Amino acid sequence: MFTAFAMFAGVAYWYYTDTQKALAVAAANQAKLETSLSIQKETTASLQADIKLMTKTIKELNQEFALSRLNVKRIEQLFTQSEDGTSRDFGELTIQQPDYVEEKIQKGNDEVFRCIELLSGQEAQQGEKENAEFIDCLSTNTNTD
């Protein structure tokens, strides 16, 4: 009986220690899984925030690209249409009226340089705030308010 009891106690002790080892391994695995899950949740939240930012940035870039296309089309029309809307050949016009073309180009250059001055912080003069040619420059310049 003592031998049977000793065997039973030995098996019980072995079962207990083996179960404790298995529980310790399971607890360590559970801690690793919880840590991984936490990191995964943080990563997912970060990726979602990045996706929102990229979506916003792409939308803004598409809007700016559309505006750029309109500006390019407007500039192309300067060479293919006269002020009254009729089509023209700019090269032919340059040959026929070089002084007129030079005057228009000089005026455009002066306006561009004035825009750069305004965007660099120089105050708008009295007539420029009402002048339609400078509205684009003045609307982006924060120093004219």
PABA-539044 format. One line per 2 residues: number of its first residue (from 1); their letters; for each residue x, y, z of C-alpha. Coordinates in pm, 1 decimal. Layout:
NUM) a) X Y Z  ...;
//
This chain:
1) mf) 0.0 0.0 0.0  284.8 230.5 86.5;
3) ta) 445.1 158.5 -249.5  121.1 230.4 -432.6;
5) fa) 77.1 549.0 -235.1  439.4 652.0 -309.8;
7) mf) 385.3 582.3 -679.7  63.9 779.6 -676.1;
9) ag) 238.8 1069.4 -497.3  525.1 1055.6 -750.3;
11) va) 286.6 1064.5 -1044.4  88.9 1347.1 -882.0;
13) yw) 409.7 1542.7 -816.8  528.3 1487.2 -1176.9;
15) yy) 183.7 1588.5 -1308.9  183.3 1899.7 -1088.7;
17) td) 533.0 2015.5 -1193.2  466.6 1939.5 -1559.2;
19) tq) 137.8 2132.6 -1544.8  309.4 2426.9 -1375.8;
21) ka) 574.6 2434.5 -1650.5  303.5 2424.3 -1916.0;
23) la) 112.8 2705.0 -1738.8  429.4 2916.5 -1721.3;
25) va) 489.4 2867.0 -2095.5  124.1 2947.6 -2169.4;
27) aa) 143.5 3262.7 -1953.3  460.2 3375.5 -2133.3;
29) nq) 297.5 3309.0 -2470.8  -13.1 3498.2 -2359.6;
31) ak) 200.6 3798.2 -2258.0  376.6 3790.3 -2595.5;
33) le) 44.1 3773.2 -2775.5  -98.1 4063.5 -2574.7;
35) ts) 212.5 4271.5 -2648.7  191.5 4184.2 -3017.7;
37) ls) -177.7 4270.0 -3023.5  -109.5 4605.8 -2858.5;
39) iq) 165.5 4686.4 -3107.8  -59.6 4576.4 -3393.7;
41) ke) -339.8 4805.9 -3274.5  -98.8 5100.8 -3249.0;
43) tt) 38.9 5025.3 -3595.0  -310.3 4998.7 -3742.4;
45) as) -410.1 5332.6 -3587.7  -91.8 5492.9 -3720.5;
47) lq) -151.2 5350.3 -4068.8  -509.9 5474.5 -4068.9;
49) ad) -391.0 5823.2 -3970.9  -129.0 5809.6 -4246.6;
51) ik) -392.8 5700.0 -4498.9  -614.4 5993.4 -4400.3;
53) lm) -320.5 6232.5 -4437.3  -223.1 6085.7 -4774.6;
55) tk) -583.7 6105.6 -4895.5  -601.4 6470.4 -4792.4;
57) ti) -265.6 6543.4 -4956.3  -366.0 6368.1 -5278.9;
59) ke) -691.0 6564.6 -5287.5  -502.7 6893.2 -5243.4;
61) ln) -247.1 6796.4 -5507.9  -523.6 6703.4 -5751.9;
63) qe) -687.7 7040.5 -5694.1  -358.2 7220.8 -5747.2;
65) fa) -291.6 7012.2 -6058.4  -633.6 7100.9 -6199.8;
67) ls) -562.6 7467.5 -6131.0  -223.7 7434.4 -6300.1;
69) rl) -389.6 7280.8 -6604.3  -631.0 7572.6 -6621.2;
71) nv) -342.3 7817.8 -6594.2  -152.2 7640.5 -6871.7;
73) kr) -462.4 7647.4 -7090.4  -505.0 8019.3 -7016.7;
75) ie) -142.1 8085.2 -7107.5  -173.8 7882.0 -7427.7;
77) ql) -475.9 8091.4 -7521.5  -263.8 8404.4 -7491.8;
79) ft) -70.5 8281.3 -7793.2  -358.9 8134.0 -7992.7;
81) qs) -638.3 8388.5 -7933.3  -655.3 8764.2 -7943.5;
83) ed) -818.4 8967.0 -7667.1  -1152.6 8965.7 -7853.1;
85) gt) -1147.3 8581.8 -7877.5  -1055.5 8538.9 -8243.0;
87) sr) -782.0 8291.4 -8324.4  -440.2 8414.7 -8428.0;
89) df) -93.7 8296.1 -8517.7  141.9 8445.8 -8262.6;
91) ge) 446.2 8391.1 -8482.2  279.6 8576.5 -8768.0;
93) lt) 172.6 8854.2 -8529.9  531.9 8886.9 -8409.7;
95) iq) 652.3 8931.1 -8765.3  379.5 9182.4 -8852.4;
97) qp) 380.9 9388.2 -8530.7  706.5 9334.4 -8339.4;
99) dy) 667.6 9656.2 -8136.5  318.2 9554.8 -8021.0;
101) ve) 438.4 9208.2 -7915.9  742.2 9351.9 -7740.0;
103) ek) 521.5 9599.7 -7552.6  283.1 9322.5 -7438.8;
105) iq) 567.6 9096.5 -7329.1  732.4 9381.0 -7139.0;
107) kg) 402.5 9462.5 -6968.8  364.5 9096.6 -6867.6;
109) nd) 719.7 9088.7 -6731.2  656.9 9405.2 -6531.3;
111) ev) 340.2 9251.6 -6382.9  521.4 8931.2 -6289.9;
113) fr) 802.5 9121.7 -6118.8  548.7 9338.4 -5934.6;
115) ci) 368.3 9023.4 -5821.9  697.0 8887.4 -5688.4;
117) el) 753.9 9214.2 -5500.5  405.3 9196.4 -5349.3;
119) ls) 448.3 8832.0 -5250.9  783.6 8920.0 -5094.0;
121) gq) 611.1 9156.7 -4855.3  606.3 9494.2 -5023.7;
123) ea) 288.7 9690.7 -4957.7  34.9 9724.9 -5239.2;
125) qq) -3.6 10070.9 -5383.2  -337.3 10251.2 -5390.9;
127) ge) -447.8 10148.5 -5741.0  -324.1 9788.5 -5719.2;
129) ke) -587.3 9675.6 -5470.6  -862.5 9761.5 -5719.2;
131) na) -670.3 9650.9 -6031.1  -786.1 9311.1 -6159.4;
133) ef) -435.7 9223.3 -6284.0  -302.6 9210.6 -5929.2;
135) id) -595.8 9036.1 -5762.4  -424.2 8695.4 -5780.4;
137) cl) -105.0 8835.7 -5629.8  -285.8 9024.0 -5357.0;
139) st) -510.9 8733.1 -5261.8  -208.0 8520.2 -5175.2;
141) nt) -15.7 8800.6 -5005.6  -87.1 8816.1 -4631.2;
143) nt) 72.9 9156.6 -4578.3  -193.1 9358.3 -4764.4;
145) d) -477.7 9325.1 -4512.7;
//
